Amino acid sequence: MNGAVTTQAIGSFEAAPAHAISELALARMGAEGGATRADIVKGMRPLASHRLSPSELRRAVETGLELLMAGRLASDTRGRFQLTEAGTAMLAELFGATKLPPTWAEIRDVRLVARALGVEAQARRLKTLARPDGLRAMILQRHYDIVPNRVISASRLRMGLAVIALERAFGNKIKSGLDAGKGLSVKASRLLAGQLAQRPRDFGTDTRLIAALAAEAVGAVQIDPASLRQAVLRNYVSRLLGAGPGPSAAGTVATPDLGPDQAAVSGARAGAAAGGDGVTSHRPAAPAGGDAAGPGGLSRSRPAAANRPDLAGFAAIVLAHALANAEGWPGNRKAFISRVWRGVAEEYAAWGLSEIEFKSMLAEAHRTGHVVLSSADIKSKASLAEVQASAIAYKNTVWHFIRVED
């Protein structure tokens, strides 16, 4: 191949199965000893079977290999395909590394997953992706744009998820920042983060919470690392192939009218033309009405109700219900949080709020000065149940009342 590989040449790629498969074939040939046609088909089958039928996949591999050899990126020696010097340089550019692991399993499970997630090939991040907990955390960090470019602890990730759930509780009409969640207890923040799940619940531990949300983010049925990696890569293949249904009826791979070098190069960098990396991070902002698939194949979280109020609107409604339920003497009137919650839940059932969302929203309204919460200093037996039901633990305080101004 004449000259260096250029981004301009790469960008001319046309979306076709042969081109998409050629990038993956390059990666498969990067293993020691190269690969036969059968090796490449076998390696691609788990990643592309949701979009290509067996016959389509074989034709795509065949045409993709022709493109790679025409572009002098691969050579064929007695049925075994190996990378040329130019192919090795191309693969190094694709994966951001001059040296790749020796086996296909290592290339696929770490380097290709890193590329699919848009994670830079730095040693620490690659080591993180090789661990089950690191893989799950990186999926969620990229998916929700929570410090996406470096490794963070499980506790910080849980807090970031809780803050996103809080923003969603407000219909994504606020951007609260991590300060909003710092005062929440571990249990409260985990319960709040659990509202991001398709079936909100208390996961009990951060590990189970992160594992479940990561599986949902990539559409994996199971939470084990192998299932997550396969889901990430299948989503990536879908992006390379372009939007659309699964295996086509025609099953014909069209070879574009490109020069040999440019055809092969464009096939090797299919992702560049599709726009960006293998995953587009986002915070849940879709309108109500079901889950939607995000760019890169990551499924969006359960969307917030579009008619939920912003912070000021929420505070106004809460204060109105607090006024209706207030007790005490002038200058010291207050309402049990539990009673206000029941009133708001009944009147605004369309919001679809859970109790943990309501209480977390209330804590945020207090933190920002929209409402004033207070504690029950004296707990009588007559009101003990209401006190317990009203409790909001925040930092070193437990609140039970909403203060009302006369």
C-alpha positions in Angstrom: 0.0 0.0 0.0 1.4 3.4 -1.0 1.8 6.0 1.7 0.4 6.2 5.2 -3.1 5.3 6.2 -5.1 8.5 6.2 -8.3 9.4 8.1 -9.6 10.9 4.8 -9.3 7.6 3.0 -10.9 5.8 6.0 -13.9 8.2 6.0 -15.0 7.1 2.5 -16.3 3.8 3.8 -19.7 2.6 2.6 -21.7 0.5 5.0 -21.7 -3.1 3.7 -21.2 -6.4 5.5 -17.9 -7.0 3.7 -16.5 -3.7 4.9 -17.7 -4.2 8.5 -16.4 -7.7 8.7 -13.0 -6.7 7.3 -12.2 -4.7 10.4 -13.0 -7.7 12.5 -11.1 -10.0 10.2 -8.0 -7.8 10.6 -8.3 -8.2 14.4 -8.7 -12.0 14.0 -5.6 -12.2 11.8 -3.7 -10.2 14.4 -3.3 -13.3 16.6 -0.1 -15.3 16.3 -0.1 -17.4 13.2 -2.8 -15.5 11.5 -6.1 -17.3 10.6 -7.8 -19.4 8.0 -11.1 -18.6 6.4 -12.7 -21.1 8.8 -11.1 -19.4 11.8 -12.4 -16.0 10.7 -15.9 -17.3 10.1 -15.9 -19.1 13.4 -14.6 -16.0 15.3 -17.2 -13.7 13.6 -20.2 -16.0 14.0 -21.0 -15.2 17.7 -20.6 -11.5 17.0 -22.6 -11.2 13.8 -25.2 -13.9 13.8 -27.9 -11.5 15.0 -27.5 -9.5 11.8 -26.1 -11.9 9.2 -27.3 -15.3 8.2 -24.5 -18.1 7.9 -24.4 -17.7 4.2 -24.3 -13.9 4.4 -21.5 -14.1 6.9 -19.4 -16.4 4.7 -19.8 -14.2 1.7 -19.0 -11.1 3.8 -15.8 -12.8 5.0 -14.8 -13.9 1.5 -15.4 -10.4 0.1 -13.8 -8.7 3.0 -10.6 -10.8 2.6 -10.5 -9.9 -1.0 -10.6 -6.3 -0.1 -7.9 -6.6 2.5 -5.6 -8.4 0.1 -6.3 -6.0 -2.7 -5.3 -3.2 -0.3 -2.2 -5.1 0.6 -3.2 -5.4 4.2 -3.3 -9.1 4.3 -1.6 -12.0 2.4 -2.7 -15.6 1.7 -0.2 -18.4 2.1 -1.8 -21.8 1.5 -5.1 -20.8 2.9 -3.8 -19.0 6.0 -4.2 -15.3 6.1 -1.7 -13.1 7.8 -1.2 -9.3 8.2 1.3 -7.6 6.0 3.4 -4.8 7.4 0.8 -2.3 6.3 -2.0 -4.4 7.9 -0.1 -4.5 11.1 0.2 -0.7 11.0 -3.5 -0.4 10.3 -4.3 -2.7 13.2 -2.0 -0.8 15.5 -3.9 2.4 14.5 -7.3 0.8 15.1 -6.4 -0.4 18.6 -4.1 2.4 19.6 -1.2 0.0 20.4 1.9 -1.2 18.6 1.8 -4.7 20.1 -1.3 -6.8 20.6 -1.8 -9.9 22.7 -0.9 -13.2 21.0 -4.3 -14.9 21.1 -7.6 -14.1 19.5 -9.4 -14.5 22.8 -7.3 -11.7 24.4 -7.6 -9.5 21.4 -11.4 -9.9 21.3 -12.2 -9.8 25.0 -10.0 -6.7 25.9 -8.7 -4.8 22.8 -11.8 -5.2 20.7 -14.1 -4.5 23.6 -12.1 -1.4 24.4 -12.5 -0.2 20.9 -16.2 -1.0 20.9 -16.7 1.1 24.1 -14.5 3.9 22.9 -12.0 3.3 25.7 -8.5 4.5 25.0 -5.9 1.7 25.0 -4.0 2.7 28.1 -2.5 -0.1 30.2 -4.5 0.7 33.3 -7.8 0.9 31.4 -7.1 -2.3 29.6 -6.4 -4.1 32.9 -9.7 -2.7 34.2 -11.6 -4.1 31.2 -10.0 -7.5 31.8 -11.6 -7.7 35.3 -15.4 -8.5 35.6 -16.0 -5.6 38.0 -13.9 -3.2 35.8 -15.8 -4.2 32.7 -19.2 -3.6 34.3 -18.0 -0.3 35.7 -16.6 1.0 32.4 -19.8 0.1 30.6 -21.8 2.2 33.0 -19.3 5.0 33.1 -19.4 5.3 29.3 -23.2 4.7 29.1 -24.1 7.4 31.7 -21.1 9.7 31.1 -19.8 9.4 34.6 -16.1 10.2 34.5 -16.0 8.1 31.3 -12.2 8.3 30.7 -10.8 7.0 34.0 -11.4 4.2 36.5 -13.5 5.2 39.6 -14.5 3.2 42.6 -17.8 1.3 43.0 -19.0 3.7 45.7 -18.4 6.7 43.5 -20.1 5.0 40.5 -23.1 4.2 42.7 -23.2 7.8 43.8 -23.0 9.0 40.2 -25.9 6.6 39.2 -27.9 8.0 42.1 -27.5 11.5 41.0 -28.6 10.6 37.4 -31.6 8.8 38.9 -32.4 12.0 40.8 -32.1 14.1 37.7 -34.4 11.7 36.0 -36.9 11.9 38.9 -37.1 15.6 38.0 -37.9 14.8 34.4 -34.3 15.6 33.5 -35.1 19.3 34.1 -32.2 19.8 36.5 -28.5 19.2 36.4 -27.6 18.8 40.0 -24.0 17.6 40.0 -22.5 15.1 42.4 -23.0 17.4 45.4 -26.7 16.4 45.3 -25.9 12.8 46.3 -23.1 13.3 48.8 -25.4 13.5 51.8 -27.4 10.4 51.0 -26.7 7.3 53.0 -25.3 4.3 51.2 -28.6 2.5 51.3 -30.6 5.5 50.1 -28.2 6.2 47.2 -28.3 2.5 46.2 -32.1 2.5 46.3 -32.1 5.6 44.2 -29.6 4.3 41.7 -31.8 1.1 41.5 -34.6 3.3 40.0 -32.6 3.3 36.7 -33.2 -0.4 36.3 -36.0 -1.6 34.0 -37.5 -3.2 37.1 -36.6 -0.8 39.9 -35.7 -2.6 43.2 -33.3 -2.7 46.0 -30.3 -4.7 44.8 -28.8 -5.1 48.2 -25.2 -4.5 47.3 -23.3 -2.2 45.0 -21.9 -5.2 43.2 -25.3 -6.5 42.3 -26.6 -3.1 41.4 -23.7 -2.4 39.0 -23.8 -5.9 37.5 -27.5 -5.6 36.7 -27.4 -2.1 35.3 -24.4 -3.0 33.1 -26.2 -6.0 31.6 -29.3 -3.8 30.9 -27.1 -1.1 29.4 -25.8 -3.5 26.7 -28.8 -5.7 26.4 -27.2 -8.8 27.8 -29.4 -11.5 29.2 -26.9 -12.6 31.8 -24.5 -10.5 34.0 -21.4 -12.7 33.6 -18.4 -11.1 31.8 -18.6 -13.4 28.8 -22.3 -12.3 28.2 -21.4 -8.7 28.7 -18.5 -8.8 26.2 -20.5 -10.6 23.6 -23.3 -8.1 23.9 -20.9 -5.1 23.7 -19.3 -6.6 20.5 -22.6 -7.6 18.9 -23.8 -4.0 19.5 -20.6 -2.8 17.9 -21.1 -5.0 14.9 -24.6 -3.7 14.5 -23.2 -0.2 14.5 -20.7 -1.1 11.8 -23.4 -2.7 9.7 -25.7 0.2 10.1 -29.2 0.5 11.6 -31.7 -2.1 10.5 -33.2 -5.5 11.1 -31.3 -8.8 11.3 -30.3 -11.0 8.4 -31.5 -9.7 5.1 -33.6 -11.6 2.6 -31.3 -10.8 -0.4 -28.1 -12.0 1.2 -26.0 -10.2 -1.5 -22.8 -8.4 -0.6 -22.2 -5.5 -3.1 -18.5 -4.6 -3.7 -18.2 -0.8 -4.0 -16.4 0.7 -6.9 -13.3 1.9 -5.0 -9.6 1.6 -5.8 -8.0 -1.4 -4.2 -6.1 0.4 -1.5 -9.0 2.7 -0.5 -11.5 -0.1 -0.6 -9.5 -2.2 1.9 -8.6 0.7 4.1 -12.2 1.9 4.3 -13.3 -1.6 5.2 -10.8 -1.8 8.0 -12.0 1.4 9.6 -15.7 1.0 9.2 -16.4 2.6 12.6 -14.9 5.9 11.6 -17.6 6.6 9.0 -20.4 5.7 11.4 -19.4 8.5 13.6 -17.5 8.4 16.9 -16.6 5.4 19.0 -18.6 2.3 19.7 -20.8 3.8 22.4 -22.3 7.2 22.8 -22.7 8.1 26.5 -25.9 9.7 27.5 -28.1 10.5 30.5 -31.6 9.3 30.3 -33.6 11.9 28.4 -35.9 10.1 26.2 -39.6 10.9 26.2 -42.0 8.6 28.0 -43.2 5.6 26.2 -40.8 2.7 26.5 -37.1 1.9 26.2 -35.2 3.1 23.2 -31.9 1.9 21.8 -29.1 4.3 22.1 -26.2 4.8 19.7 -23.8 2.0 19.7 -26.5 -0.5 20.6 -26.6 0.4 24.3 -30.2 0.4 25.4 -31.4 3.5 27.0 -32.6 3.4 30.6 -36.3 3.5 31.5 -37.2 7.1 30.5 -38.5 9.7 32.9 -42.1 10.8 32.8 -42.2 13.9 30.6 -44.7 15.7 32.8 -42.6 15.7 36.0 -41.8 19.2 37.3 -38.5 20.9 37.7 -37.1 21.7 41.2 -39.1 24.9 41.7 -42.4 23.3 40.5 -41.8 20.2 42.7 -41.2 22.4 45.7 -44.4 24.4 45.1 -46.5 21.3 45.0 -44.8 19.8 48.1 -45.4 23.0 50.0 -49.0 23.1 49.0 -49.6 19.6 50.3 -47.5 20.4 53.4 -49.7 23.4 54.2 -52.8 21.1 53.9 -51.3 18.6 56.4 -49.5 21.0 58.7 -49.7 20.8 62.5 -48.4 22.9 65.3 -48.6 26.5 66.4 -48.0 29.7 64.3 -44.3 30.0 63.6 -43.7 26.3 64.1 -46.0 24.6 61.7 -44.9 21.4 59.9 -46.2 18.4 58.1 -45.0 14.8 58.2 -43.1 13.9 55.1 -45.1 10.6 54.9 -48.4 12.4 54.7 -47.2 14.8 52.1 -45.8 11.8 50.1 -49.2 10.0 50.2 -51.0 13.1 49.0 -48.5 13.8 46.1 -48.5 10.2 45.1 -52.3 10.1 44.8 -52.8 13.4 43.1 -49.8 13.1 40.7 -49.9 9.4 40.0 -49.0 10.1 36.4 -45.5 11.1 37.5 -44.8 7.5 38.4 -42.7 8.5 41.3 -41.4 5.9 43.8 -41.1 6.8 47.5 -37.3 6.8 47.3 -37.4 9.2 44.4 -39.8 11.5 46.2 -37.6 11.5 49.3 -34.4 12.1 47.4 -36.1 14.9 45.4 -37.2 16.4 48.8 -33.6 16.2 50.1 -32.4 18.0 47.0 -35.1 20.7 47.4 -33.9 21.2 51.0 -30.2 21.3 49.9 -31.0 24.0 47.4 -33.2 26.1 49.7 -36.5 25.4 48.1 -38.0 23.8 51.2 -37.0 23.4 54.8 -37.0 20.0 56.5 -36.7 19.4 60.2 -36.4 16.5 62.7 -38.8 15.1 65.2 -37.1 15.8 68.5 -39.8 14.2 70.6 -41.3 11.0 69.3 -44.6 10.1 70.9 -46.0 6.6 70.6 -49.1 8.0 68.8 -47.0 9.3 65.9 -44.2 6.7 65.9 -45.4 5.1 62.7 -45.5 8.4 60.9 -42.1 9.4 62.2 -40.6 6.1 60.9 -42.3 6.4 57.6 -41.2 10.0 57.1 -37.5 9.5 57.9 -35.0 10.8 55.4 -31.4 10.2 56.4 -29.1 12.8 55.0 -25.5 13.3 56.2 -25.7 13.1 60.0 -29.3 14.1 60.2 -32.6 12.4 59.9 -35.6 14.5 58.8 -39.2 13.8 59.4 -41.1 17.1 58.7 -41.6 19.8 56.1 -41.7 23.2 57.6 -44.6 25.5 56.6 -44.5 29.3 56.7 -47.7 30.9 57.9 
